[in-house]
Amino acid sequence: MAFQDINIAALDGSSLDLKTFDGTAVLVVNVASKCGLTPQYTGLEELQDRYAERGFTVLGVPCNQFAGQEPGTAEEIQTFCSSTYGVTFPLTEKIDVNGADRHPLYAELTAVPDAEGAAGDVQWNFEKFLIGPDGTVLNRFRPRTEPTSDEVVTAIEKALPR
């Protein structure tokens, strides 16, 4: 299934049509508000600011599967992200990224291996998947890889449509 064909809701419950990202490079990240890696929101927003006009977006996907680190309601998550980190990129509904109730988006993403060749379950909050403008998963970056690391930035710049 192509990335753009997967159904998911926006954080506010409205429909989020992934087809709107057709022709755009997208960094999909499972996010959490109460994690030691939560400061990565700063780097994610920096990427959003730097590359949005060149056909790029971050897509934040709240998930509460890792030590209950995203316990809030949709409204609480939105307020935290915007007031604490100035997040402007889109956020989806809170979903499961692993296990029996894994969302179809992550059923597709977790089939892709990282740079060491390991596919499978998401390891923790802030695992990153770079989707190319054609909907192909190009790269997988593990949680401790900073969003603004050379590795991620180089991959994004290579994927940009313009």
C-alpha positions as CSV (number, residue, x, y, z in Angstrom):
1,M,0.0,0.0,0.0
2,A,1.4,3.4,-0.9
3,F,1.9,6.0,1.8
4,Q,-0.6,8.3,0.2
5,D,-3.4,5.6,0.2
6,I,-3.3,5.0,4.0
7,N,-6.2,6.4,6.0
8,I,-5.4,8.3,9.2
9,A,-7.1,11.1,11.1
10,A,-5.6,14.4,12.1
11,L,-5.0,15.0,15.9
12,D,-8.3,17.0,16.0
13,G,-10.2,14.0,14.7
14,S,-10.7,15.4,11.2
15,S,-9.7,13.4,8.1
16,L,-6.0,13.8,7.2
17,D,-5.7,13.0,3.5
18,L,-2.1,11.8,3.0
19,K,-2.7,12.4,-0.8
20,T,-2.1,16.0,0.0
21,F,1.6,15.0,0.6
22,D,1.9,13.6,-2.9
23,G,5.0,15.1,-4.4
24,T,6.3,16.1,-1.0
25,A,9.1,14.5,1.1
26,V,7.7,13.6,4.5
27,L,9.5,12.7,7.7
28,V,7.1,10.6,9.7
29,V,8.0,10.5,13.5
30,N,6.2,8.8,16.4
31,V,6.2,11.5,19.0
32,A,5.6,11.8,22.8
33,S,5.3,14.7,25.2
34,K,6.9,13.2,28.3
35,C,9.9,11.4,26.9
36,G,13.6,12.1,27.4
37,L,13.7,12.5,23.6
38,T,10.9,15.1,23.5
39,P,13.3,18.0,23.0
40,Q,13.7,16.6,19.4
41,Y,10.6,18.6,18.7
42,T,12.9,21.6,18.4
43,G,14.9,19.9,15.6
44,L,11.8,18.7,13.9
45,E,10.4,22.2,13.8
46,E,13.7,23.5,12.6
47,L,13.5,21.0,9.6
48,Q,9.9,22.1,9.0
49,D,10.9,25.7,8.9
50,R,14.0,25.1,6.7
51,Y,12.5,22.9,4.1
52,A,8.8,23.4,3.9
53,E,9.0,25.8,0.9
54,R,11.1,23.1,-1.0
55,G,8.4,20.4,-0.7
56,F,9.0,18.9,2.7
57,T,6.9,18.3,5.9
58,V,7.3,16.6,9.2
59,L,4.3,14.5,10.2
60,G,4.1,13.9,13.9
61,V,2.3,10.7,15.0
62,P,1.6,10.7,18.8
63,C,1.9,7.3,20.4
64,N,1.5,6.2,24.0
65,Q,3.0,2.7,23.7
66,F,6.4,3.5,25.2
67,A,6.2,3.8,29.1
68,G,3.0,5.8,28.7
69,Q,4.9,8.9,27.6
70,E,2.0,10.4,25.6
71,P,-0.9,10.2,28.0
72,G,-2.7,13.4,27.0
73,T,-5.9,14.1,25.1
74,A,-5.7,15.4,21.6
75,E,-6.2,18.9,22.9
76,E,-3.5,18.5,25.6
77,I,-1.0,17.2,23.0
78,Q,-1.7,20.1,20.6
79,T,-1.4,22.7,23.3
80,F,1.9,21.2,24.6
81,C,3.4,21.0,21.1
82,S,2.4,24.5,20.0
83,S,3.1,26.3,23.3
84,T,6.3,24.4,24.3
85,Y,8.0,23.8,21.0
86,G,6.1,26.1,18.5
87,V,5.2,23.1,16.4
88,T,3.6,24.0,13.1
89,F,3.8,20.7,11.3
90,P,0.8,18.4,11.1
91,L,0.0,15.9,13.9
92,T,-2.1,12.8,13.5
93,E,-4.4,11.0,15.9
94,K,-2.7,9.1,18.6
95,I,-2.1,5.5,17.3
96,D,-0.3,2.3,18.1
97,V,2.9,1.8,16.1
98,N,3.6,-1.8,17.3
99,G,1.6,-4.9,18.3
100,A,-1.7,-6.3,17.4
101,D,-3.4,-2.9,17.0
102,R,-0.5,-1.4,14.9
103,H,-1.9,1.2,12.6
104,P,-1.7,0.4,8.9
105,L,0.7,3.3,8.4
106,Y,3.2,1.6,10.7
107,A,2.5,-1.8,9.3
108,E,4.1,-0.4,6.1
109,L,6.8,1.7,7.7
110,T,8.2,-1.0,10.0
111,A,8.8,-3.4,7.1
112,V,11.6,-1.0,6.0
113,P,15.1,-1.7,7.4
114,D,17.3,0.9,9.0
115,A,20.9,1.6,7.8
116,E,22.1,-1.5,9.6
117,G,19.5,-3.7,7.8
118,A,17.1,-4.1,10.8
119,A,13.4,-3.9,10.1
120,G,10.6,-4.6,12.5
121,D,9.1,-2.9,15.5
122,V,9.6,0.7,16.3
123,Q,12.2,0.8,19.2
124,W,11.0,3.9,21.1
125,N,9.5,7.4,20.7
126,F,11.0,9.6,17.9
127,E,11.8,6.9,15.4
128,K,11.9,8.6,12.0
129,F,10.9,7.4,8.5
130,L,11.6,9.5,5.4
131,I,9.1,9.2,2.7
132,G,10.0,10.3,-0.8
133,P,7.7,12.5,-3.0
134,D,6.5,9.4,-4.8
135,G,5.4,7.7,-1.5
136,T,8.3,5.4,-1.2
137,V,10.0,4.9,2.2
138,L,13.5,6.0,1.6
139,N,15.2,5.9,5.1
140,R,14.6,4.8,8.6
141,F,16.4,6.6,11.5
142,R,16.3,5.2,15.0
143,P,15.1,7.3,18.0
144,R,18.4,8.6,19.2
145,T,19.3,10.0,15.8
146,E,18.8,13.7,16.1
147,P,16.5,15.2,13.5
148,T,19.1,17.8,12.5
149,S,22.0,15.3,12.3
150,D,24.0,15.2,9.1
151,E,22.6,11.8,8.3
152,V,19.0,13.0,8.4
153,V,19.6,16.4,6.7
154,T,21.5,14.8,3.9
155,A,18.7,12.3,3.2
156,I,16.1,15.0,3.3
157,E,18.0,17.2,0.9
158,K,18.4,14.3,-1.5
159,A,14.7,13.6,-1.3
160,L,13.4,17.2,-1.8
161,P,11.4,17.6,-5.0
162,R,12.6,21.2,-5.6
